[in-house]
Each structure stands twice: as C-alpha cells, then as structure tokens.
Amino acid sequence: MLSKKQIFNKGILAVAPHMFSVIPFGIVCGAIGIELGFSPVLVYAMSIIIFGGASQIVFLQLLSGGASALIAVTSVGVINSRHLLYGAVLSEYLEKLSFVKKLLISYLVVDQGFAESNKFFQKNRNETHLHYHLLGSGGTLWVCWQISTLAGIILGSFVPEELGLKFAVPLTFIAIVVQDIKKLDHVIVMITCGLSSLLFFDAPFKSYIIISPIIALFVAALVLRLKK
C-alpha cells in the first residue's frame, strides 16, 4: 500500500507534463482579461473563483460584449457542466469521504487533473488514500494556474501575438487525449464527440459542450457492448 505522501507526489508528477500547455493558457487568460478592459483585481479574483480556462475566457468575453451577469454566469455553468460527468466517474472512488472533503476536492478537479487521476484510480483501486492523488494533481494545477494568470495580467500585454500563445487553449486539451489515440475504440469515441460538437455548435448557451460528450458516452457504451 502506498502512503498518503507517495500518492500525493504521484499526482504532482502525473500532471507535470501538462504544465507546458497550462502555463501559456493561464498567461493568455490573464492577458485577455486586461485587453478587454477589466481591472487586474477582477481578472485575478475570477481566476480563483472560477478556476477554469475556457469558462473564464467566455465569462470575460460575454461581460465585455454587454451580456447580463445572469447570461454570463449561466454560460459558465453550461461550459463547466462537463464536471458533472467527472464527478459521476470519480464518485465510486471517493464514496467513503465526507461531504465536506468531497466538496473541497471538487474545487480542484479540472480536465488535466481528472484525466491523470482517473487513470491512476483505475490501476490502483485497492489503495485507501486515492483522493490524495487528486489533491496532488489538482493542487499543482491550481498553483500553476494562479501564477500563470498573474503573469498574464502583468506581462500579457507585452507578449507579441507572433508567439501564438492563444494556441495553448486547444493544445492543453489535445495533450489530455493524445495518449489514447492508440486504441481504436477510443478514437471512435473521440471522433464522435468532435463531430457532435461541430453539429451542435450553434446550440443555445453553448450547450454543445455537454451535448457532444453525452452522445459520445452512448457511443462508448455501444462499442463496449459490441466488444463483449
């Protein structure tokens, strides 16, 4: 059995490679907030409260475009609704934790941390302190995100567009799934999700973000049934 510290450290090491895409992503988020005319305090406070790159950018763009606070908050909620799927997957591993612990850990669960911790959970189901992996991965991402967002607020306006930092936004998600391209069934689900997101891209409230993975989940279930 691994100790709490060992599992925590494994969480840190697992997400370390993602920092090459997460840090530029955070810089972009900080820079965009300043470019849209928001105060540094508001941009940084939003980074702490929302803690989600894509939703932070959408939130800022909607407010700068004159949308009401209700529309902005609702849109962020729809974008982050994919975390309901994350919670459903992780629940079987965290069911013994208290509600307060689950609530605190849920704040740290983001795409990269979920991807790496879920892989660890699947391979180490018998460990008793699995949630420490989430604390290690999510905590590392949180610290790096706050630092990089602050760097974007301070330095973002001086970074030339030629560096292509905005590409860090899709790059950070590509880095999550690239390892699974080796498996045909995974590729089928990825293609389904991608095509669904294009098909429902104009759905109201940007709900394609939750519609496409739900469709992909049905396809994944069908693929698993056919394999059996």
N, C-alpha and C positions, 0 to 999 in steps of 0.2 A: 504494500500500500504506500502511496506517495504522501508526503507531508503537505500541509497547507502551503508552506513556503515554496516547495517544489512545484506544486500545481500552479501557484500564482506566477512563479517565474516562467513556467512553460507558456502561460497566457501572454506574458510580455514578449517572449521570443517569437511566438506564433504570429503576432501582428507586426513585429518589427519591419519585415519587408514591405508592408503596406504604407509605411511612413513616406516612401519615395513618391507616392501619389497623394497621400492625405495632406502632407505639409503644403505642397503647392496649391491644393484645393482650398485649404484654410486661408492661405495668403490671398487667393482670388476672392473668397467670400468677404474678407476684411476690406480689400481694395474696392470691390463693387459697392459695398455699403457707403463708403466715403464718396465714391464717384457719383452716387445717386443723391448725394446731398444730406445724408443723415449724420448725426453727431457721433464722434468716436465712442462716447459712453453708451449710446443706444445700440450701436453695432456690436460692441463687446458684450453688453448685457444680453442681447439677443443670442449671441453665441453660447452663453452659459445656460440660458433658459431653454432654447430650442435644441441646441446641440445636434444639428443635422444639416449638412451642407446644402443639399438640393432644396430642402424646405426653407432654409434661411434665405437663399437667393430669391426664391419665389415670393417669400414674405416681403422682402425689401422692394422687389420689382412691382408688386401689387400696390403697396403703400405709395411708392413714388409715382405710380400711374393714376393715383386718385381713388383707388378702391377703398371701400369702407373697412374698418377694423374687423367687422364680422366676416366679410368675404375673405380677408387675408388669413384670419385665424382658421376659418373653415377649410380653406385650400390647404393650409399646412397640415390640418388634421387628416385630410384625404390622402395627401402625399405620405404622411407617416403611418397611415393605416396598415401598411405592409408589416409594421411591427406587431400587429395582431397575429399575423402568421408566424412571426418569430416566436412570440410568446406561446403559441399553441405547440410548436415544435419543442421548445425548451421546458415546457411545464412538467413533462414526465421525469425530468432530471432534477427539478427544483421543488417537487411537491412537498418535501419534508421541511422546507424552510418556512419561517413565519411570514405572515403577510407583510410586515414592515421590511424584512430583509428582501423579499421579492420586489417590493416597491422601490427600494434603494437600488437594487441590481438592475431593474428595468430601465432606470435612467441612463445607465452606462451601455445598454445594448444598442449598438449600431451595426450597420451592414457588415463591416470587416470583422468586428469582434464576434458577431453571431456566426459568421461563416467559419472562422477558425475554432471557436469554442465548440460549435456543434460537431465538427469533425473529431475533436478531442473527446467529447462526450460519447460519441458512437463507438470509439475504440477503447474507452475506459469506463464502461458502465458500472463496474463494481467499486469504483473509488467513492469514498464517503464525503469528500470535500470538493466536488466538481465545481461548485459555484465560485471557487477561488480562481478558476481559470477565466471565468467571465470578469471577475474583478481585475485580474491582471491585464487581460486584453482590453476591456472597456476603459479601465483607469488609464492605461498607457495612451489610448486613442484620445481620451478626454484631455489629458495634459498637453499632448502634442497639438491637438486642435486649438486649444486656448492660446498657446504660444504662437502658433502659425497665424491665427486670426489677428492677434495683436500685432504681429509683424506686418500683416497685410494692411492694417489700419495705419501703421506708421510709415511703411515703405512702399505700399502698393501703388501709390500714385506715381512713384519714380521708376517702376519696373516697365520697360518698354514692351509694347504689345508683340513685338517680333519674337519674344521668348516663348510665346504660345502657352502661357500658364493656364489659360482657360481650358486647354485640352486636358488638364488634370482632373476636370469634373468627370468626363466619361472614363478616363484612364483608371481612376480609383475603383470603378465598378468592373471594368474589364479584368483588373488584377484579381478580383474575387473569384471569377468563374473560369479563368483560363486553364486552371489545373484540371477541370472536369471535362474539357473538350475531348479527352482521350476515350471517353465512354460514349458509345452510340446512343444509348437511351437518354443520357444527359444532354447530348447535342440536340436530340429530337425535342426535348422539353424546352431547351433554350431557344430554338428556332420558333417553336410555338409561341413562347412568351414574347419574343421580338416581333413576330408578325401580328400578334394580337394587339400589342401596344401601338403599332402603326395603324391597324384597322380602327381602333377605338381612340385614337389620339385626340380627336375633336369632341370626345365625350365631356359633358359639363363637369366643372370643378376639378378638372384634370384626373378624373376617376379612372382613366386608363391605367394608372399606376397600380391600382388594386384589382381592376378587371382582368388585366393580362396575366398576372400570376395565378389568379383563381382558375382561369381557363387552363393554364399550364399545369396546375395541380391535378385537374381532371384528366389531362392527357398523361401525366405521370402515373396516375392510378391505373389508367387503361394499359399503359406499357408494362407496368408491373404485373398486372393480371395476365397479359399475353405471355410474358416471360415464364410465369408459373405454369 
